[in-house]
């Protein structure tokens, strides 16, 4: 079999095979190969294969140097894919011979030019790839050792041996009716098309090559906005010169009267249309010309008899904020089907790419990764559940074998021996999401129940208590055992939690819901929501607030419920009721609730502090001092005289949220100079937020003990809990506590409430806590500056204290729940000098 170079073969012999081969498309055409040679390739190494004087195969092939990692690359088209095209109708043995000869030539050229990598591919619009005979595994992978697929980073190809990223070509089958095609558009796309039609946009198919001037004008306007580097105008002119008159290159426009708002550059061949490029005027995007133009182009293609409309690749695996995803995601909204792009590499110098692994490690960790509590280590998950149990009255709860109960998160078969040893000592074990082999060791059968949305379960022993309704946000396991006692059941009556007595001695609870993921999601919000931060003001004030992190799990639910607390109470009740583990009162002396009064300084006049002191009497207060406070060291000393006052920091970064860490460090130093002590508690000015607890990094770096930076405003239990707990961040249980600010005096201004209405808000939350039967901590934020309009709220606070709610400062609240283990009641009272002693 003879190898003949592209130029030696000539278009007259090259093009007939390109036109007839089912493995070829327009990018195989000799004119296109010439365009690649002129504009993109350093060297054109394309060749044909001759057998008995006949052309039996053609292989476009190019050499480029200095690309990714400075590589020397031999390839069959980047983006404009080709591949080996073989004459139709030849026998299988000749096909094998053509393929073998082509690969021998490719390897010889690779050796000759000393390339670092060879990249081969096929074109998805070639008839063979649109048919049932499509070869998903190309011969050069099956027979010649290539690696299928290519790895991509945020900005494009990032090849490395053994790594690949799904590159999903978006193809639209034009066979369905126009009504069906429109129904297949996603909702937003349909709305955009309707909006464009209502605005009077019109579709135009250019009949003259001179329309390229309009296209390039729009392209330059678009590039000025996006920073995109455009191919030279000569490139577009060359494409039109070669293919426009043949009806294989097309210019289409969206037009408002005589003004062209957007343009499409399409290629067509063999009953298929390919979106090559598109542009739109930045100032006209509100008319949605891009959606309109692609929809109109689809209709034009269908009516012209084309079968397939190709939008091009999208990368479904990579993070949505990567540039390659941002610029390609729009291709998925036109009702397309995804077809993988067949491409792959042979690495002649793998070490050249492996050396780059440290530089691309962060990118690799983003692909196929979901930042979720499921990535927790077993130890961290166990520690978190044990921590919550300590809050709920089990001071000896532990993730280690010396506690009671002992919490095991995702225990495996290797943990069975340890569990049996704990049970042999008569102590209880809580096994959260046990592995199948762990459950089988105790004769418990486990099965998965997957859910697509939140699922409501029921606590069997809750009676009429509100914590009977338990709502999981995640799929769960169900258990069955001959002597097992159902603790939590689903809508089919199957046990999601099961308690089992054992011959070894102590009881074991099998917990099939992901307590860690559920409670973290409720208490701390959804990390995925941080990628879609709101831009509009909330309550009339600018600045990002954390509320949007919680909207997803609260949608359709009562904002007065405490789903995070209900899960903890169900577990605590089961341990006490079925496992015989002693439970202590959650609050001192078995109090039904506690109240923490805070006051954001916000540069209030000192006379307002005096008025507030009178309104609150001896009730403890935590004041968060603003960096521009009017207080001095001497006025603070006077403020604290004769009653319990805690001072915390009210950091202000509203005008420069991007400088929060630096501003916090400066303001923390200022606070220490003013007060003589480091800040133990914090609330951001304006409840400023930074994605998913981004500010916690600064808080932890400065040893801030706790925060109350989640706003409930009017008693909304934003985080599903009226109790404090530590933050679980980056697979680590931190030492930082968080508690909801359940009520703020903003209700007077946001809702326009009077003294009675605002006081009732406090009373109603207290009554809910009493009725719940689960203690809660009400944090009420009362700005000194607002004292004249919030007398009713101050009086309500004093009334709750008279009625038995424990009055605490913020630090006292956190200290109680952290330090209670091992301390008697009298020791605690002495330690905190609490008002109820």
LINHUTA-V678770 format. One record per backbone hydrogen bond with DSSP energy under -1.0 kcal/mol. NH is the residue of the N-H (numbers start at 0). CO is the residue of the C=O. If there is no record, write none. Layout:
nh:NH co:CO
nh:NH co:CO
This chain:
nh:1 co:49
nh:3 co:47
nh:5 co:45
nh:8 co:4
nh:9 co:5
nh:13 co:9
nh:14 co:10
nh:17 co:13
nh:18 co:14
nh:19 co:15
nh:20 co:16
nh:23 co:20
nh:27 co:24
nh:28 co:25
nh:32 co:28
nh:33 co:29
nh:34 co:30
nh:35 co:31
nh:36 co:32
nh:37 co:33
nh:38 co:34
nh:39 co:35
nh:40 co:35
nh:41 co:62
nh:42 co:62
nh:44 co:60
nh:46 co:58
nh:47 co:3
nh:48 co:56
nh:49 co:1
nh:50 co:53
nh:53 co:50
nh:55 co:48
nh:56 co:48
nh:57 co:84
nh:58 co:46
nh:61 co:74
nh:62 co:42
nh:63 co:72
nh:65 co:70
nh:66 co:70
nh:69 co:66
nh:70 co:67
nh:72 co:63
nh:73 co:116
nh:74 co:61
nh:75 co:118
nh:79 co:77
nh:80 co:78
nh:84 co:57
nh:86 co:55
nh:94 co:90
nh:95 co:91
nh:96 co:92
nh:97 co:93
nh:98 co:94
nh:99 co:95
nh:100 co:96
nh:101 co:97
nh:102 co:98
nh:103 co:99
nh:104 co:100
nh:105 co:101
nh:106 co:102
nh:107 co:103
nh:108 co:104
nh:109 co:105
nh:110 co:106
nh:111 co:107
nh:112 co:108
nh:114 co:109
nh:115 co:71
nh:116 co:71
nh:117 co:345
nh:118 co:73
nh:119 co:343
nh:121 co:341
nh:125 co:122
nh:127 co:21
nh:128 co:125
nh:133 co:130
nh:140 co:137
nh:141 co:137
nh:142 co:138
nh:145 co:139
nh:146 co:344
nh:148 co:342
nh:152 co:155
nh:157 co:150
nh:162 co:159
nh:164 co:149
nh:167 co:313
nh:168 co:338
nh:169 co:311
nh:170 co:336
nh:171 co:308
nh:173 co:306
nh:180 co:176
nh:181 co:177
nh:182 co:178
nh:183 co:179
nh:185 co:332
nh:189 co:185
nh:190 co:186
nh:191 co:187
nh:192 co:188
nh:193 co:189
nh:194 co:190
nh:195 co:191
nh:196 co:192
nh:197 co:193
nh:198 co:194
nh:199 co:196
nh:200 co:195
nh:201 co:254
nh:203 co:252
nh:205 co:250
nh:210 co:207
nh:211 co:208
nh:212 co:209
nh:214 co:210
nh:215 co:211
nh:216 co:212
nh:217 co:213
nh:218 co:214
nh:219 co:215
nh:220 co:216
nh:221 co:217
nh:222 co:218
nh:223 co:219
nh:225 co:221
nh:226 co:222
nh:234 co:231
nh:236 co:232
nh:237 co:233
nh:238 co:234
nh:239 co:235
nh:240 co:236
nh:241 co:237
nh:242 co:238
nh:243 co:239
nh:246 co:243
nh:247 co:242
nh:249 co:265
nh:251 co:263
nh:252 co:203
nh:253 co:261
nh:254 co:201
nh:255 co:258
nh:258 co:255
nh:260 co:253
nh:261 co:253
nh:262 co:278
nh:263 co:251
nh:264 co:276
nh:265 co:249
nh:266 co:273
nh:267 co:247
nh:268 co:271
nh:271 co:268
nh:272 co:307
nh:273 co:266
nh:274 co:309
nh:275 co:264
nh:276 co:264
nh:278 co:262
nh:280 co:260
nh:283 co:280
nh:284 co:281
nh:286 co:283
nh:287 co:284
nh:291 co:287
nh:292 co:288
nh:293 co:289
nh:294 co:290
nh:295 co:291
nh:296 co:292
nh:297 co:293
nh:298 co:294
nh:299 co:295
nh:300 co:296
nh:301 co:297
nh:302 co:298
nh:303 co:299
nh:304 co:301
nh:305 co:300
nh:306 co:270
nh:307 co:270
nh:308 co:171
nh:309 co:272
nh:310 co:169
nh:313 co:167
nh:321 co:318
nh:323 co:153
nh:325 co:321
nh:326 co:322
nh:328 co:324
nh:330 co:327
nh:331 co:328
nh:332 co:329
nh:336 co:170
nh:338 co:168
nh:340 co:166
nh:343 co:119
nh:344 co:146
nh:345 co:117
nh:347 co:115
nh:348 co:115
nh:351 co:348
nh:353 co:349
nh:354 co:350
nh:355 co:352
nh:356 co:353
nh:359 co:355
nh:363 co:359
nh:364 co:360
nh:366 co:362
nh:367 co:316
nh:368 co:365
nh:371 co:369
nh:374 co:371
nh:375 co:372
nh:380 co:376
nh:381 co:377
nh:382 co:378
nh:383 co:379
nh:384 co:380
nh:385 co:381
nh:386 co:382
nh:387 co:383
nh:388 co:384
nh:389 co:385
nh:390 co:386
nh:391 co:387
nh:392 co:389
nh:393 co:388
nh:396 co:393
nh:397 co:404
nh:402 co:399
nh:403 co:395
nh:405 co:427
nh:406 co:397
nh:407 co:429
nh:409 co:431
nh:414 co:411
nh:415 co:412
nh:418 co:414
nh:419 co:415
nh:420 co:416
nh:421 co:417
nh:422 co:418
nh:423 co:419
nh:425 co:422
nh:426 co:421
nh:428 co:506
nh:429 co:405
nh:430 co:508
nh:431 co:407
nh:432 co:510
nh:434 co:410
nh:438 co:434
nh:439 co:435
nh:440 co:436
nh:441 co:438
nh:442 co:439
nh:443 co:438
nh:444 co:479
nh:446 co:477
nh:448 co:475
nh:454 co:471
nh:456 co:469
nh:457 co:488
nh:458 co:467
nh:459 co:486
nh:461 co:458
nh:464 co:461
nh:467 co:464
nh:468 co:465
nh:469 co:456
nh:471 co:454
nh:475 co:448
nh:476 co:511
nh:477 co:446
nh:478 co:494
nh:479 co:444
nh:483 co:480
nh:484 co:498
nh:486 co:496
nh:488 co:457
nh:489 co:493
nh:492 co:489
nh:495 co:487
nh:496 co:487
nh:497 co:509
nh:498 co:484
nh:499 co:507
nh:504 co:501
nh:505 co:422
nh:507 co:499
nh:508 co:428
nh:509 co:497
nh:510 co:430
nh:511 co:495
nh:514 co:512
nh:517 co:513
nh:518 co:514
nh:519 co:515
nh:520 co:516
nh:521 co:517
nh:522 co:518
nh:523 co:519
nh:524 co:520
nh:525 co:548
nh:528 co:525
nh:529 co:526
nh:530 co:527
nh:531 co:528
nh:537 co:540
nh:540 co:537
nh:548 co:545
nh:549 co:546
nh:553 co:549
nh:554 co:550
nh:556 co:553
nh:560 co:557
nh:564 co:719
nh:565 co:561
nh:566 co:562
nh:567 co:563
nh:568 co:564
nh:569 co:565
nh:570 co:566
nh:571 co:567
nh:572 co:568
nh:573 co:569
nh:574 co:570
nh:575 co:571
nh:576 co:572
nh:577 co:573
nh:578 co:573
nh:580 co:574
nh:583 co:392
nh:589 co:586
nh:590 co:587
nh:593 co:775
nh:594 co:805
nh:595 co:777
nh:597 co:779
nh:598 co:621
nh:600 co:623
nh:603 co:600
nh:607 co:604
nh:609 co:605
nh:610 co:606
nh:611 co:607
nh:612 co:608
nh:613 co:609
nh:614 co:610
nh:615 co:611
nh:616 co:612
nh:618 co:615
nh:620 co:643
nh:621 co:596
nh:622 co:645
nh:623 co:598
nh:624 co:647
nh:628 co:625
nh:635 co:631
nh:636 co:632
nh:637 co:633
nh:638 co:634
nh:639 co:635
nh:642 co:639
nh:645 co:620
nh:647 co:622
nh:648 co:680
nh:649 co:624
nh:658 co:655
nh:659 co:656
nh:662 co:658
nh:663 co:659
nh:664 co:660
nh:665 co:661
nh:666 co:662
nh:667 co:663
nh:668 co:664
nh:669 co:665
nh:670 co:666
nh:671 co:667
nh:672 co:668
nh:673 co:669
nh:674 co:670
nh:675 co:671
nh:681 co:705
nh:682 co:648
nh:684 co:650
nh:686 co:683
nh:688 co:543
nh:692 co:690
nh:693 co:689
nh:695 co:692
nh:698 co:694
nh:699 co:695
nh:700 co:696
nh:701 co:697
nh:702 co:699
nh:703 co:698
nh:705 co:679
nh:706 co:736
nh:707 co:681
nh:711 co:740
nh:713 co:711
nh:714 co:741
nh:715 co:711
nh:716 co:558
nh:717 co:715
nh:719 co:716
nh:724 co:737
nh:726 co:735
nh:728 co:731
nh:731 co:728
nh:733 co:726
nh:736 co:704
nh:737 co:724
nh:738 co:706
nh:740 co:709
nh:741 co:739
nh:742 co:778
nh:743 co:712
nh:744 co:780
nh:746 co:743
nh:747 co:744
nh:749 co:745
nh:750 co:746
nh:752 co:746
nh:757 co:753
nh:758 co:754
nh:759 co:755
nh:760 co:756
nh:761 co:757
nh:762 co:758
nh:763 co:759
nh:764 co:760
nh:765 co:761
nh:766 co:762
nh:767 co:763
nh:768 co:764
nh:769 co:765
nh:770 co:766
nh:771 co:767
nh:772 co:768
nh:776 co:721
nh:777 co:593
nh:779 co:595
nh:780 co:742
nh:781 co:597
nh:785 co:782
nh:786 co:783
nh:788 co:785
nh:793 co:789
nh:794 co:790
nh:795 co:791
nh:796 co:792
nh:797 co:793
nh:798 co:794
nh:799 co:795
nh:800 co:796
nh:801 co:797
nh:802 co:798
nh:803 co:800
nh:804 co:799
nh:805 co:592
nh:807 co:594
nh:812 co:808
nh:813 co:809
nh:814 co:810
nh:815 co:811
nh:816 co:812
nh:817 co:813
nh:818 co:814
nh:819 co:815
nh:822 co:819
nh:827 co:823
nh:828 co:824
nh:829 co:825
nh:830 co:826
nh:831 co:827
nh:832 co:828
nh:836 co:833
